[in-house]
Amino acid sequence: MLYWSELSGASVYLKEKWLGQIEDITLEPKLKVVSGFFLERRNRDIRYRYISFGHVRQIRRDRIDMKETMELKSLSKSARKKMILAGDFLKQSVVDDKGEWIGRVADFSFDPSNGFVRDMILSGSLIEDLWNGRKRMPVLSQVEFSQEFISIDQDTREEISGLHKGLKEWLGTDSV
């Protein structure tokens, strides 16, 4: 599993030729899968250079190796509207089926072999994160991505677990 926070800024190579660095990831909301990567723009680029996930040979935390048949392209506005950019995804609210706010997406992981999003790290607030730590939520079939928010059902809500990395755990206390 790779987290977006680990992959952001990774170098992209074709054979041993450096192509650029990852600036953003595109997600296909219906399939809940990473569909491709945007490379940073160079001085002379008008649009971001895009690489499809299907052209990736290997993904590691600091490096992405491309297949020899890969191609750099730029996406049209209509194609881009069908995707969610990781930068926008990380700001989305998670709401349960009753409309109750659960938290915001702080990070997400995906399987580097097929691109499926596996889990999300949720943040409540700065104070809550410091005291209790962040939470991990698996991406099950009932999790729905949209451009505005992420919707979950009651079963998924019950699967949310704490990461036990807050001051409360570190201090070994249950009260303030």
N, C-alpha and C positions, 0 to 999 in steps of 0.2 A: 504494500500500500504506500502511496505517495500522497503527501498533503500539498495543497496549493502553496502554502507558505514556504515549503521546502523547494518547490520547483520554480517559483517566481525568480526571474533573472538568470535562469540556467542557460548555458551556451548551447547553440544548435550547430551541428556539424554534418556535412555531406562528405563522406570519406574522412579526410582530415582537414577539409576546408571549412573555416569558420563562417557561418552564415549570419549570425546575430545572436541576440538574447531574447528569451521569452518575456513578453510584456503582459500578455493576458491569455486566458484560456477561454474557448467558447464551449458552451454546454447546450446540448439538445434537450429542451425541457420535457418533451413527451417520453423520450427514451431514458432520461436521467443518465446521460453518457457524455463524456468529453468528446467533442467533435473535431476540435482542432486548436491551433495556437496562433497567436499574433506575435510577430517579431517587432521589436522596436523600430521606429521610423528613423531612417538616416536623413541627413541634411537635404538630400535631393528627392526624397520620397514624399509624394502627396498623400498616398494611402498606406495603411499598414500592410505589411506582407503577411500572407496567411498560409499556413501549412495544415493540411488535413491530417487527422489522427491516423488514417489508413496508410499514410506514407512514412510513418515512424517505424524504425527498425528496433530501437531500444531506448528506454527512458531510465535514466538514473537521476539522483537528486541534483547533481550539478551539470548534467550533460544529456542532450538528446541527440541520438544518431539517426539520421534519415536513410531511407532506402535509396538506392541509386536511381530509381525511377521517379523520385519525388519531383514536385514542381512547386515553385513559389507562385502565388497568385494573390490578387486582391479581390475582396468580396464586394458584391453590389449591395446597395442599401436594403433592397428587398430580401436578400439572403441573410443579411446581418440581423434583420428584424425578427427572423424566425429563431434566433439563438439568444442565449443569455450570456453576457460576458461575466467572467469570474469577478471582476471588479464591482459589478452591479449586484451579483449574486451574494457577495459577502455582506452587503448592507441590508438584505431582505429580512423581514420579520417572519417568524414561524408562529402559526396560529393553529389551534386545534379545531376540531369540527364544531365546537360550541362557540367559537369566536374568541376564545381566551388566548391572550398573548403569552407565548412560551419564552421567547428570546429572539436574538438576532444571530444570523450565521456569522461566525468569526473565522472559520476555516472549514475545509472539506477535504476528504480523501477520495482517491479513485484508484482502481486497479490498473497498473501500467500495462498489463497485457491486453486488456480489452476496453479500457476507458470508463467502465461503469463506476458511477459515484457510489461509494460504500457507506460512508458516514459523514456527519457534520458535527463540528464543534460549535456549541451554542454559548452565547454570552448574554447574561441578564443585564447587568449594569457594572460599572467600574467597581463600586463598593461590594456588590454581590460576588463578582469575580475574585476580588482580593480575599474576601472572607471565606466563601464556600468553594471557590474554584469554578471553572467552566464545566459544561455538561457535554456529553457525547450522545448523539442520536443516530441510530442506524437508519439508512435509507431503505425502507421496505416498499413493497408494491403500493401501499396506501398513501405514500408521500407524493404530493402533487406539487410540481414546480410551476410557477407562472412568472410573468414580468414584474408583478407587484409584491407577492408574498409566497410563502410556502405553507401549504395546508397539510395537516396530519390528522389521523384518526386516533381513537382512544387506545388502540393496541400499540401504536407507535409511541404514544405519549408514555405508556407504561414501560417501554423499553429504554427510555432516556435514563442515562446513568451519570453520576458525577465522576469527575476525573480525580477527585481527592487531592487537589494541588493547591488548596487555599490555606490561608493563615489558620483557620479553624482546625484543620487536620494537622498542620505543622505544630501548633501550640498544644494540641491534644485537649481542647476544651469544647464544651457545648454551649457556653454562654459568653456574652461579651464582657 
